[in-house]
Amino acid sequence: MKLDKRRWSHWCYLLLFSANIVLALLLRWWPGRASARTVVLYGHKFSGNLLAIFEQARADGRAQEFVFLTMDPAYHRELARQGLPSVLGTSPACIPVLARMRALISDHGLHSLELMRRFSGAKFFDVWHGIPFKGFDADDFRVQRTYDEVWVASPLLRDIYRQRFGFDGERLAVTGYARTDRLLAPREPLSAAREYVGLAADDRRRIVLFAPTWKQDAGGRSIFPFGVDERRFMDDLETLAARHDALILFRAHLNSGAVGDDSRQRVLKVPHGDFPDTELVLRLADALVCDWSSIAFDFLLLDRPTIFLDVEAPFRKGFSLGPEYRFGAVVGSHEAMLQRLDRCLAERASYASEFSARHARVREEVYGEFADGHSAARCLRRLDSHLLKSGSSR
């Protein structure tokens, strides 16, 4: 759950969650308590690397070991409807789960779970939630640097974590990025991805995904680029899509809130908040338009046309991976974006002939040999190796 500090209800959730954590710690210290056996997954949403690790565990026949922890009652109910294991942090049911927790895997921060890290003896691991353009420094990872291990996508990311973010190299393990397994070795048919966003299973229209990042450190920033207002931007996308019998998926970031109207036939909103399974959405896209969003590095593995908007990055601390890692076409105006998109849809081979070498170079640097569809399995092996060393039993 993404905490909104302006909402009193979120503060109430946090207070109840903290009280449950204290009670769970007391129960862990109680003589004769049950042995630790649960792996808790913690993040804003049950998606990305966390979901990929759980799906691998389910494929291995060990799903019962894992549970997602949330403070959001509505989201907890939604996960229950989907048949995904979750526990509500504000409910007393959370207490025995945390009391039996042997490890926690996170992809953001910890909130009150910092108490568990300090006093429980459980193992803590981090997988983060996106390979970043955004610049970070050591202050951004003060909590994660105390974890038992952090799992990163490649040797390049390991070096960045060590040199820029202040990590001890012994706490970093290269596993690949678990969430990308579903792009490289998908388990579900493409029809499932179409149905996920509300399309017919047999819809064969070409699809362009527009996925801007949010305002981040630039308070007045618009996600609509080049000073173009929302109406004109959406109208032009609608016209382009109609010309090619295509569809535009407009994907706002989780932190952007509700963006865009619903009055167009060929521009479909698929915001992260309502459609958290990014990899399913990416599988549908024949082309991607983005600015500085980390989604580009997931899409990189599909080897499909990617258009980067040459707008100012909204990052106060510069870059982690800089502009040299923009592996596709870079456009500097609204008109240039439309022209490039028009060409991608009309001449399918044009992108590969122009950008394949750069695309391949960046893919090799960002992922190396770890883009093989087995990253989640490597994460589970790292988890098991730590639990065996500590004497925890499954």
C-alpha positions, 0 to 999 in steps of 0.5 A: 500500500502506498501511504498518503500522509495527507489521509488520516485513515492511512495513519490509523492503518499504520498505527494498528499495523505497528501495534500488531507488529509489537504483539507479534514480536512478543509472541515470537519471544514466548516460550514454546512458540511455533517455529518460524515457517512463513515467508512474507512478501511486502510492497505497495502491490502484489505485482512485479518481482514479488508476484514473480517469486510467488508464481515460481514458488507455486510452480515448485509446489511451495506456495503455502510458504508465502503470503503477501502483507498489505495495510489496505483492506480493499486491496486485501479483499481484491487479492482474496477474490483473485485467490492470492494469499494475503494477510491484512496488517491491521487485522489481528490475523496478522499477528500469528503470521508475523510471529511465524515469519522466517523471512521477508522479501520487499520491493519498497520500504518497510514502514513499521516492519523495521521493528521486525528487522531489528528485533525478530531474527528473521531474514530480510531481502529486497528485490526493488521494483524497477531498474531505474533511470532515476538517480538515487544515493546512499540515503535512499537505501539506508534500510535496504543496506541493513538487509541480509541480501539484496537481489539485483538484475545484473553485474552492472546494477550490482556495481551501481548499488555498491559504488553509488548507493553505498552497499556492501558488495557481500550483501548483493547477489545477481539473480536477474529481474524476476518480473521479466521471466514472464516476458521471456518465458510466459506461462499464460497465453496472449489472450489472457493479457488481452482479457486482463485489459478488457479486450476480446481474447481474439482482438488482433489490433496493433497496440501502442503503450504510452507509459510516462513516469510521474512528476517525482521531484518536479512538482508542476510537471505534466505527464503530457509532454512538450507543453501539449494539453491533454485534449490535444494529446489524446485527440492526436493519439486517437487519430493516429490509432484510427489511421492504422486500425490500432489501439493506444494503451495509456498507462499512468504511474501508480503515483499519478492518480486518475489521468485522462478522460474516457471519451475516446474509442481507441485510447484505453486507460490502463493505470497501474493502480487498476492494472498492476500486472505490468508484464501482462500489459507489456506483452500486448504492446507492439511499441512503447512510448515513454520518457524516463520510466523504468518500464522501458527496461522491462520492455527492452527484453521484448526487442520491440520499437521504443520511442523516448520523449526528449523531455527534462527528467524529473529527478533531483538526484540525476540518473542511475542509468543515464540518457545513454541507456535510451536504446530506441528513437529519441524524439524532441517534439509532439510532431516528431513523436507522432511521425515516429509512431506513424512510421513504426505502425506503417513500416514494421521493420524500420525500427530494427534496421535503425536501432537493433545494434544499440538495442542489443548493446543496452540489453547486454549491459543491463541484463547480461546473461541473466535474461533467461527466464529463470530469475525467480528460481535463482531468487528462491535458491538465494532465499533457501541458501540463507535459511539453511545457513541460519538453521530455519526449516521449511 
